[in-house]
Amino acid sequence: MTQHFLLSAAARTLSLREIYMAGERKAYDVFKSMRWENGEPVCPRCGCYEAYKITTRRKFKCKACYHQFSVTSGTIFSSRKMDFTDLLAAICIFVNAAKGVSALQLSRDLDCQYKTAFVVAHKLREAMKNEKDTSPLNGDVEIDGAYFGGHIRPTNLEVDRIDRRLAKHQTGTRRVVVAIRQRKGRTLPFVVMGEHEGVELAKRYVDRQAIMHADEASHWDARWQVGRINHSEGYSINGICTNQVESYFSRLRRMVRGQHHHVSPHYLHQYANHAAWLENNSRKSNGSNAIRIVAGAMASAVSRTWAGYWQRAAA
C-alpha cells in the first residue's frame, strides 16, 4: 500500500514537471514569434538567416559570423534569468491590473525577489513608453495638469507646524504631470516642473486646427481655439469639458497612492506613461494587450537604465 502511494506520488511529480516544461516551450515559442518572423532566428549582428541550434542552452550560432545569440539578445530582456513562463505571467499580471500593480505584489505572485519584480515592471513600462505615438493630436483635445509628490507630513504638535504651501518649506520633489488627451484617442503625458510649461507642449504635440478644452487657469490663454470650462460653475457646459483628461488623472492618482504609495520624481514619467497606456488600451482584451507588450519588449533595445540597476545601486 505504501509502495503504491509512493509510485503514485512520483508519477504525479513527473506529470507536473512535464506540464511545466510544455508550458515553458509554448511561452518560449511566443517570444520567438514576437522577435522573428515565423519564429526563425535572425542573427542580430550580421542579419544572417541561417544559424545552428544550441539546444542545451536555447541559443543559436550564426553560420556566417559565428555569433552566439538567444531570443532575448539585444532586447529589453537581455541577460534575463527568469523562465519564459514567469516572464509571460508577469506581463499578463501587469496588463490585467487596471490601476497598476506594485513590485511587492508582483514578487509575491511570481514567487521571486522584490528586486527582480521591480526591475521587470520598470522594463515593461519602458517597453510601453517606446511604442508611444507622439504625432500631433487633432479634433477635440483636452489639456490639464496635476501635481504629484512633495508631500510634507505635518508634525505632531500644532506649535511646531509650518505653512507647507510656502516654497521655502517644499521638499523639491513635487512635479506636475501635464496630460494632453484627444477625445476617443491617445493620451500624451509629460512630467514638468510647472503647469505653465504645458503651453509649449501643446504647441508641439497638438495640431493647429484642433479645438482645445482647458480649465480657467490663465496660462492656457496663450493657446489658440481654446474652449474654457470654469469648474466652479460646472464640469461640462455645452460640450466644453476636461472630463477625459481628468479620467486619466484619476487612474494615475489611484496607481500612485493606492498601489505604489510613493513614486520617485526621477521615474514619475514611467508611471505616467504606464497609466496613459492603460487608458489608451482599456477597450482592448487582456490577451491582445499582453501580446502587444511582448512584441514591444522584443522590439526594444537593451535598457541602459534598468540593465544592472541593482548592481549600480549597491556600488
C-alpha positions in Angstrom: 0.0 0.0 0.0 2.8 2.4 0.9 4.8 1.4 -2.2 1.7 2.1 -4.4 1.3 5.6 -2.8 5.0 6.4 -3.4 4.7 5.4 -7.0 1.6 7.5 -7.5 3.3 10.5 -5.9 6.3 10.0 -8.2 4.0 9.8 -11.2 2.2 13.0 -10.2 5.5 14.8 -9.7 6.7 13.7 -13.2 3.4 14.8 -14.8 3.6 18.2 -13.2 7.1 18.7 -14.4 6.1 17.7 -17.9 3.2 20.1 -17.8 5.5 22.9 -16.7 8.1 22.1 -19.4 5.3 22.1 -22.0 4.1 25.5 -20.9 7.7 26.7 -20.9 8.1 25.6 -24.5 4.9 27.3 -25.5 6.0 30.5 -23.8 9.4 30.3 -25.5 7.6 29.9 -28.9 5.6 33.1 -28.2 8.7 35.1 -27.6 10.3 33.7 -30.7 7.3 34.5 -32.9 7.3 38.1 -31.5 11.0 38.5 -32.1 11.4 36.9 -35.5 9.0 36.4 -38.5 7.7 32.8 -38.4 9.9 32.2 -35.3 13.0 31.6 -37.4 16.2 33.1 -35.8 18.0 36.0 -37.4 21.5 37.0 -36.4 21.3 40.4 -34.6 24.9 41.1 -35.6 25.1 40.4 -39.4 21.4 39.7 -40.2 22.1 36.2 -41.5 19.0 33.9 -41.6 21.0 30.7 -41.1 22.0 29.6 -37.7 22.9 26.4 -35.7 20.7 25.5 -32.8 22.4 25.0 -29.4 19.5 23.1 -27.9 21.1 22.6 -24.5 21.2 26.3 -23.8 18.4 27.6 -26.0 20.9 29.6 -28.1 21.8 29.9 -31.7 25.1 30.3 -33.5 25.2 32.2 -36.7 26.6 30.3 -39.7 28.1 33.5 -41.2 29.8 35.3 -38.3 29.6 32.6 -35.7 28.0 35.0 -33.2 26.0 33.2 -30.5 22.7 34.8 -29.5 19.4 33.9 -27.9 15.8 35.0 -28.5 16.2 37.9 -26.0 19.7 39.0 -27.1 19.7 42.7 -27.7 16.2 43.2 -26.3 15.0 44.7 -23.1 15.0 41.2 -21.6 18.7 40.7 -22.5 20.6 38.6 -19.9 17.3 37.6 -18.3 17.4 34.8 -15.7 13.6 34.2 -15.3 11.9 31.4 -17.1 9.8 32.4 -20.1 6.7 31.2 -18.3 7.4 33.6 -15.5 8.1 36.5 -17.9 4.8 35.8 -19.7 3.0 35.6 -16.4 4.5 38.9 -15.3 3.3 40.5 -18.5 -0.3 39.1 -18.1 -0.5 40.3 -14.4 0.9 43.7 -15.4 -1.6 44.1 -18.2 -4.6 42.8 -16.1 -4.1 45.4 -13.3 -6.3 48.3 -14.3 -4.7 50.6 -11.7 -1.2 49.2 -11.9 0.5 46.6 -9.7 3.1 47.2 -7.0 6.5 45.4 -7.3 5.9 43.8 -3.9 2.6 42.3 -5.1 4.2 41.2 -8.3 7.1 39.5 -6.4 4.5 37.5 -4.4 2.6 36.5 -7.5 5.7 35.3 -9.3 7.4 33.9 -6.2 10.6 35.9 -6.9 12.6 38.6 -5.1 11.3 42.2 -4.8 14.4 43.4 -6.7 13.6 41.1 -9.7 9.9 42.2 -9.8 10.9 45.9 -9.5 13.2 45.8 -12.5 10.9 43.6 -14.6 8.0 46.0 -14.0 10.1 49.0 -15.0 11.4 47.3 -18.1 7.8 46.7 -19.1 7.0 50.3 -18.5 10.0 51.3 -20.7 8.7 49.0 -23.5 5.3 50.7 -23.2 7.0 54.1 -23.5 8.9 53.1 -26.6 5.7 52.5 -28.5 4.4 55.9 -27.6 2.9 57.7 -30.6 3.9 61.4 -30.4 2.3 62.5 -33.7 0.1 65.7 -33.3 -3.3 65.2 -31.8 -6.3 66.6 -33.7 -10.1 67.1 -33.3 -11.2 67.8 -29.8 -8.3 67.8 -27.4 -8.3 68.3 -23.7 -5.3 69.5 -21.6 -4.7 69.8 -17.9 -2.1 69.4 -15.2 -1.9 67.6 -11.9 0.6 67.7 -9.0 2.3 64.6 -7.7 4.8 64.1 -4.8 6.4 66.6 -2.5 4.2 65.8 0.4 5.4 67.0 3.8 3.9 65.2 6.8 2.7 67.6 9.5 4.3 67.5 12.9 2.6 66.2 16.0 2.3 69.4 17.9 0.5 72.3 16.4 3.1 74.8 17.6 5.8 73.1 15.6 3.8 73.0 12.4 4.8 75.1 9.3 3.0 76.5 6.3 3.6 73.7 3.8 2.3 75.9 1.0 5.4 78.2 1.1 8.2 77.5 -1.4 10.9 77.5 1.3 9.2 74.6 3.0 8.8 72.5 -0.1 10.9 69.3 -0.5 11.8 69.9 -4.1 10.3 66.6 -5.3 7.0 67.9 -6.4 6.3 67.5 -10.1 3.5 68.3 -12.5 2.1 65.8 -14.9 0.6 67.7 -17.9 -1.7 65.4 -19.9 -2.9 66.1 -23.4 -5.8 63.8 -24.5 -7.6 63.5 -27.7 -11.2 62.6 -27.2 -11.7 58.9 -28.1 -8.0 58.9 -28.9 -4.5 59.0 -27.4 -3.2 60.4 -24.2 0.2 62.1 -24.1 1.6 62.7 -20.6 4.6 64.9 -19.7 6.4 65.5 -16.4 7.4 69.1 -15.9 8.2 71.5 -13.1 5.2 73.9 -13.7 1.8 73.6 -15.3 2.5 76.6 -17.5 5.1 74.5 -19.4 2.1 72.7 -20.9 1.5 75.6 -23.3 4.7 74.9 -25.3 4.0 71.1 -25.2 0.5 71.8 -26.7 2.1 73.9 -29.5 4.4 71.0 -30.3 2.0 68.0 -29.9 -1.4 69.4 -30.9 -2.4 70.2 -34.5 -3.1 73.9 -35.1 -6.6 73.0 -36.3 -7.6 71.2 -33.2 -10.1 72.5 -30.7 -8.6 72.7 -27.3 -10.5 72.3 -24.0 -9.0 73.6 -20.8 -9.9 75.0 -17.4 -9.8 78.6 -16.3 -6.0 78.7 -15.5 -4.5 81.9 -17.0 -1.6 80.2 -18.7 -3.9 78.5 -21.2 -4.8 81.9 -22.6 -1.7 81.7 -24.9 -3.3 78.7 -26.8 -5.5 79.1 -29.9 -9.1 77.9 -30.2 -9.4 77.1 -26.5 -12.8 76.2 -25.0 -12.7 77.1 -21.3 -14.6 75.5 -18.5 -15.0 77.0 -15.1 -15.2 74.1 -12.7 -16.8 76.3 -10.0 -19.8 76.6 -12.3 -19.9 73.1 -13.8 -17.9 70.2 -15.1 -19.3 70.2 -18.6 -21.1 73.1 -20.3 -22.2 73.0 -24.0 -19.7 70.2 -24.7 -16.7 72.0 -23.2 -15.1 70.0 -20.5 -11.9 68.2 -19.5 -13.5 65.1 -18.2 -11.5 62.6 -20.2 -8.1 64.0 -19.2 -9.4 64.1 -15.6 -10.3 60.4 -16.0 -6.6 59.8 -16.8 -5.5 61.7 -13.7 -8.0 59.7 -11.7 -6.3 56.4 -12.8 -2.8 57.8 -12.3 -3.6 59.1 -8.7 -5.0 55.7 -7.7 -2.0 54.0 -9.2 0.4 56.2 -7.2 -1.5 56.4 -3.9 -3.3 53.0 -3.9 -0.6 50.7 -5.3 2.8 52.3 -5.0 2.2 54.8 -2.2 5.4 56.7 -3.2 6.9 57.4 -6.6 10.3 59.0 -7.1 10.2 62.1 -9.3 13.0 60.5 -11.4 10.7 57.7 -12.5 7.3 59.5 -12.4 7.4 59.7 -16.2 7.3 55.9 -16.5 4.3 55.6 -14.2 2.6 58.4 -16.1 3.2 56.7 -19.4 2.0 53.4 -17.9 -1.3 55.0 -16.9 -1.6 56.5 -20.3 -1.0 53.1 -22.0 -3.7 51.5 -19.8 -6.1 54.4 -20.6 -5.5 54.2 -24.4 -5.9 50.4 -24.4 -8.7 50.0 -21.9 -11.2 48.8 -24.5 -8.9 46.0 -25.8 -8.8 42.5 -24.5 -6.1 41.5 -22.0 -4.8 38.8 -24.4 -4.2 41.3 -27.2 -2.6 43.8 -24.8 -0.3 41.1 -23.4 0.8 40.1 -26.9 1.4 43.7 -27.7 3.6 44.2 -24.7 5.7 41.1 -25.6 6.1 42.4 -29.1 7.1 45.8 -27.7 9.6 44.2 -25.4 11.1 42.2 -28.2 11.4 45.4 -30.3 13.0 47.4 -27.6 16.8 47.6 -27.2 18.7 46.8 -24.1 17.6 49.2 -21.3 20.5 51.5 -20.3 18.6 52.5 -17.2 17.4 49.1 -15.8 20.1 46.7 -17.0 22.3 46.1 -14.0 20.2 48.6 -11.9 20.7 46.9 -8.5 24.4 46.3 -9.2 25.0 50.0 -9.8 22.8 50.9 -6.7 24.9 48.7 -4.5 28.2 50.1 -5.8 
